Amino acid sequence: MKTLNEYLMESAKTHEFRLKTAVELSDDQLDKLEKHLRKYEAFDIDSPKRTILQSAPLDFHNIGATEVYIMDFKTELPMSPSILVNELVQKLGISERDIRVRNKLEPAEQEDAASMEEPAEGGREALLMDGEYSEAENAKAEDHYGDAYNTKFLDELNKARRELNKEYKGN
């Protein structure tokens, strides 16, 4: 029979989060952040990673061109990302529009992580590299340009003009 400690160790869960900021945090702010995350028994706190300059970064589309700083961390206690954002805004002294916290299990975060992964070996080739245009439907070129197309187009215009002239002269 298992002891209480064994049950507690088996039931311990870790919660993974990603913190993104649109401003670079100073060393003092990073220290305050780490101290505050101790409240949630945080561990495996990564150092901030900077992305390339983006004109409309994901999660910060209203800010404009900026770099995004990303930190991943895990906690033993559950928490709400929105509450953490409010707490960090007060602790770090940054604007609420400059910080985002997401749970790694959120669909938007999983989609973002999937888009950053390298394509699998043997995956689809880019359409621009297909010189045969295999995705395009087989259309006849004569139906869309050339002398025959222009003649047909002008005949339709003349026909429409004659019908309009009859209509207006008849009244």
ABEGO torsion letter per residue (X at the ends): XBBAAAAAAAABBBBBBBBBBABBBBAAAAAAAAAAAAAAGBBGBBBBBBBBBBABBBGAAAAEBBBBBBBBBBBABBBBAAAAAAAAAAAAGBBAAABBBBBAABAAAAAAAAAABBBBBGBBBBAAABAAGAABBBBBAAAABEAAAAAAAAAAAAAAAAAAAAAAAAX
